[in-house]
């Protein structure tokens, strides 16, 4: 894997029982929770969910074959309904806040040194 972190944004046609935004990918659960909290702090009128094994595989993005998981050790897969895509800039900014962390950068550097 070439990068420590990466985010892939996708879109889907929402059904009535689905969330507006799913957080998936091969990243650690702690990073997914941090991203969910950042999105919730943005106070957008959206239902946000961390994808689980019971969700549609398209929302999970957990397959090792998923491009973001091949490129990044901590790949985040974001699936967005059309309602969520209306807030694209706010969503991207909220997610970006989680990558400004000096601790995350330090851990990434240390991980790369150990390879």
N, C-alpha and C positions, 0 to 999 in steps of 0.2 A: 504494500500500500504506500502510495506516494505522499499522502497528506494525513495529518492528525485529524483534522476536522473538515467537514463538507456538508453542504445543505443542498438538497434537490427539491425544487418546487414543482408540483403537479396539480392538475385540476381534475375534477370528477363531477358528474351529474348527480346531485344529491337526491336521495329518496327521503320520504317523510320521517322515517325512523333513524336517520343517520345524523351524525354531528356535522358541523360546517367545516371543521378543520381537524385532521388527524395527524398526530406526530408519531412517526414510525422510524424505521431504519435500524442499522446495526449498532448504534451508539448505546452507551451505558444508560441504564434507567435513570440515574441521577441527572444526567444531562437532559434527558427528555422531560423530567419533572421540572428542571430549571427553566427550560424553554416554555413549558406550559404556564408556569408562574409568571414569566415575563409577558406572555400573551394575555393572560388574565389581568395583569396590571395595566395593560393598554386599554382596558374597559371597552372592548369592541362588542357589539351585539351578536356574538357568535357562540355556538356551542363548540367547545374545544375538548378533544379527547386524545389521550395517548392510546395508540392502537394496541390491541391485545391479540392473542392467538385466536380468540373467538370472532374477531372482526374479519371482514373480507381481506384476503391476501393483498389486494391492491393498496389497502390502507396501511398494512403492516410494513411493507418495504424492507423486510428483514432478510430476504433471500441473499445468500452470498453472491448470487449472480446479478443482483441489483447494482447498477452502475455506481451509485454513491457508496455502496459498501465495498466495491472493488477499489475505488479511489481513495477512500478515507477510512482510517481506523475507527473513527467516531462519526459515522455517516448518519445524517438526519434526513428523513424522507417526509416531506410535508405534502399532504393531499388537501386541496382546498375546493370547496363548493364555489359556485359562481358568486354567491353572496360574500364569501370570504375574499374572493379575488378583487372585490370592490375596495378592500382595505389592504391591498398588496403592499403599499409603502409602509404602512403602520406595522403590518405583520413582519416584514423584512427587518425593520428597525428594531422591533422588540426581540427578534431572534438574534440579531447582531449584538445586542447588549451582552449576551451570554458568551461571546467570543472576545470581549474586551478584558476579560478577567486575567490578571497577571498570573494567578495560580494555574489556570488552564494552559497558558502559554508555557509556563515553567514545566508543568507535567509533560507537555508535548515535547519540549526540548530534551528533557531527561529520557523520555521514551525513545526518541530518535538516537540519543547517544548510546543507548543499550543495544541497539540493533546491530 
